[in-house]
Amino acid sequence: TAKITITTVDGGYTDEVTVNVTTTGKPTVVPPSISIENATAAEGENIDFSIRLDTESDETITVAFDFLNETTDNEDYNTNIEPVTFAPGQVSQIVSVPTREDDVVEENETFVISISEVISGEISDFSDVAVGTIVDRTSLSFFEISPNPARTNSYVNLDGMQSGLYEIALFSMSGELVQKENITVDSTAYELLLNSLSRGLYVLRVTGAGGQSFVEKIIIQ
């Protein structure tokens, strides 16, 4: 409560008014939530998961991770991953999960990554999970892709092929299948048309009739 004295310009009249003042204090701040994006890599490479806060925080936030095998086992990738820290104001980070290459011809394998613990700072929701996909890489390593980087709606050459039947699949780095076709090759090269792809990094997998696979990253500019 405060009293205000009011006086006319000529000083002929003076009065006091009582005013009630209410303060609301600091506004309530909702802690950020955290999300993880799906990611893909060929076996033997790191799977890089993008982790984001939906809003900035003035705290240092550190989170730890947990893993759940779907079609993988613990020998396929390294689960001993260090916690990731967001500095105040930082909203994105990368957690890299190393995978292990083997000589086994197999289907793509998947696992789930989640946040097991908020070590420091405050998070309103850390229930999001993501899927990591390990693309098989075996003995068809004689392939060459050119040009790489390539352009969308253009052809790339797959050189070093043998005659036979192949499945060609193109994946985004989040693991989404964006292009797939079955082909018959009669020579040592094949021209692959990249149909209306956005710029970015992709994983190309070529699988022979015997189940052997070749995997390589391709850049679309």
N, C-alpha and C positions, 0 to 999 in steps of 0.2 A: 504493500500500500504506500502511495506517495501523495503529497499535497502540492498542488501547483497554484501559485498566486497569479491572478490575471488583473492587469491594470489597463485602463483606457489610455489612448495616446496623450490626452491632455491631463492625465493624472487625476481626473475627477471622480473615478470610480475604481474601487479595488475589491476583488473577491477571491476566495480560495475554493479550489475544486479538489476533491479527493478522488484519486484514480487508483483502481486495482490493477496491478501488473502481474501477469502470469508468465512464467518462464517454462519452456518446454524441454530444456536440456538438450543434449546431443542427440541427433537422430539415430535410430537403431540401424546398425550395419549388419547385413546378412553375409555371413562368410561365403566364399565362392564354393561352387561344386567343381568336380574334376571329371574329365572324360578321357577315354583311351580309344584310338583308332586302330582298326584292323591293319595288319601288315603282312608282307610276303617277301621271301628271299629264297634263293637257291641254297641247297644244303652246302655247308662249308662257309657260308657268308653270315653276316649279322642281320637279324630282323630288327629293323628300327621302328619302334612304336612311337607315334606322336601323342603326347599327353598335354592336355590343355585345361587351364582354369577358365571358367566362364566370366569372371570379373577379376580385376586386380585386387591384391591384398597388400596391406602395409606390414604384414608379418612375413617372416621367413618360414616357408612351408616345406616340410620334408616328408616323403611318403615311401613306404616299402611295398614289395610286390610278392604275390603268390602265383603259383602255376598249377594248372590242372591238365593232365594228359587226356586228349580225345583219341587220336589214332597214333600218337607218339609214345615213346617211353623216355625215361630220363637220360638215356644214352644218346638221344637225337639232338639235344640242345643243353645249354648250360643254365641251370636254374639258380646259380649262386650270383645273383645280380645285386649290386650295391643300391641303396636307396637313392632317390633323385630329389634334389632340392630346388625350389623356386625362390629366388631372391625377391625382396619386396618390389612389387610392381611388375614382376615377370609373369607371363601368362602361358608360355609354352616351353616344353622340354622334350627331349628324346631319351628313351631308354632302349639300349641296344642289347639284344639277346643273341649271343653266338650260337650257331648251329654246327653240327658235326657231319662231315661228309663220310659216306661209306660206299662200298662197292655193290650194294644190294639193289636190284631192280625192284622198285616198289611204287605204289601210288603216292600222291602228295599226302603229307601228314600234317595234322593240326593239333594245336594246344591252345589253352585259354590262359590269358594273363589278367590278373585283377590286383587291386590295391588291398593289401592285407592290414595295413596299419598307417595311421597318420602320426608320425613321430614328433613333429613340431608344427606349430601353427594350428589353425582351425579350418576345417572343411565341413560344409553343410551336407554334402552327399558325395560319397566315394564308392558307390555301388556299381558303377559302370565296369564292364569287362570288354575284352577284345580278343579276336582270334588271330593267332599267328599261324601262317601256312608255310611249310617247308616243301619246296618244289624239288623233286628228285633230280639228281644229276648223276648220270652214269656214263657209259663208255662211248657215247656218240659225240666225243669232244673234238672231232675233226672238223666240225662245221665252222664256217666263217660267215658273218653277216656284213653286208656292205650295201649302201653306206650306213654308217652308224656313228653319229646321229643321222636320223632320217626325217623325212617330212610326211605329214599326214596326206592321205589320198595319193600316195606315190608307192613305188615298188622298192623292195629290198631284195637283194640276191642272197640265197642260201647256197653257198658253195661247198663242195666236198661231199655231196650226197651220193648215195648208192641207189641204184634202181630198186623200187619197191613201194610199199604202201606206208604212208605216214599220217599221223594226226598232228596238226599245228594248232597250238593254243596260245593266246596272248592274254596276260593278266595285268591288271593295274597293281600298283604297289600295296593297295588295301586288300588284295586277294580276289578281287572281282574278275570273273571271266568276261572279257570284252570282245574277243574274236576267236572263232574256232572253225576249222575246216579239215576235211580228210582229203588227201591228195595221193595221186599216183605219179611217181617220178620215173622217167625213162632215161635221164641223163645225170650229170653230176651237179646240176644247179637248178634252182627253182626261184621264180619271181613271186614274191608275196606282196599282195596289195594291202596297204594299211588303210582301212576304211574309216574315214571321218573320226579320227582319234584326236583327243585333246592333247595339247603339249604336255610333256611330262615323261616320267620314267616308267617303263613297263618290263615285264618278265616274259620272254618268249620261250616256249617249251615245244620241242619237236620230239615225238615219240614214234619209234619204228615198230614194225609189225611184230618184232620179237620182244617188245616191251622195253627196250633200251631207250633212254631219254637224253636229249641234249637241252640244256637250259642256259640262257644268256640274257643279260639285261640289254634293252634297246631304248634309246632316247628319241623321243619325237619332238621336233622343233616346229 
